Amino acid sequence: MIKRGIMLCLGLSGLCSTNACASVAYMEKAGQPPREYQEWLKDLQEEMHDKGISTATLGKAFAKNYYHPKHKVVEKDRNQAEFIMSSTEYLNRLVNRQRVEKGKQKYKEIRSHYQKVEKDYGVPLNYLVAFWGMETNYGKSFGNHEVIEALTVLSYDNRRPQFFRNELYQALKIIDNGNITVEGMEGSWAGAMGHFQFMPSTYNAYAVDYDKDGKIDIWNNYGDAIASAANYLQSIGWKRGEPWGMEVTLPWNFDYTKSGREIKKSIKDWEKSGVRKNNGKKLGLNAELKGSIIVPEGYKGQAYLVLDNFDKIMQWNKSENYALGVSLLADYVKSGKAWQARQNKSQKEKISNEDILELQKFINQHKIAQITEDGQLGSKTRTAIKKLQKKAGFPADGYPSIRLINKIKNFDEKIGFSVPLQPQKPHRKPNKTRSEIKKK
Ligand code: CA
């Protein structure tokens, strides 16, 4: 029995004597934070006070004990998605039937009340409704965390302490200025707050008092919240009167090395190279506007033409899929069109972060490019994958297909890529033109 007791103890907290184990268990039970944390907290409060946060605010903010050996916000911070969701999968999940229908209804509700926001900031209300839907499901979920607690715990954690310590300071400033109480400052586990999930630093830089009552309340006052979101977008350069872009079809012989957000060409040039609306018609945009072609699922998937405002959406959240989600939802909300599930045109492949990491290692080892080995599919990795695809005789669309991953797994250092797996074929058969059909 004694033996079993010791084993349990080892399992719980690593190598320790039974006495030490007992004391750890006692502290966890009593919620008594360790001395190290208490000293850290004292130092933190001194720093915040030196930066100008009042003693009264600090007293309220740190009245409760936030220490827990396995705090849930730290666990959330550690949680990494195992597989990278495909663009279609992501869009079907985030821009689903309920969200689209509710978005149309919310748009109708707010349209007459907040025309002035659209006029003052130049950001159309349908985009603001779309951000609202993506961020908090139209104000339904702010995240259920007290922001001060979450940011304190994440500042103490070792992963990104400086980033969160600054956000914590920004959050204390908001409370110190009398905008909200400690308990009322509700947000996500990472400290994103209110209807549009503003980080405290974003709030202090961009949030506005729309109804001029002396408080900027992005939690309970919808006017303050939506005007703050519009002000943020205007401040980072949202272009009044311009759309995000559109879904397009590409010609069968499209040069995929020209895809990617870093390559911008005029609408005139894209039209010349055969880019058309999904319905086959001309793009119908100002010929001098500049945009990029993106293919989030490679040459087999859906293509999009994206303009400058798409880049602004990506400044809000740097995920390309998120930006597509906002864009498509904004289109639904404005047009009132019925929701449709998106068809997965590409293969149903599950690409993991491990796969991306393997590609990145291969690219660096073979000096195809110099990129960070982080398992993330950023724009530099996509560009490097294009180069790798060219060498390997694949369509250079920057998409890490399973076939490409298998190719590098079976790579022979002696033979290299001199013999492509299969000769490159045209990716799509050309559509018959009207005159060709008529001739028949
Ligand atoms: Ca206000």
Residues whose N, C-alpha, C, O or C-beta is under 5 A from the ligand:
A	BS01	CA	D209 Y210 D211 K212 D213 G214 K215 I216 D217 D224
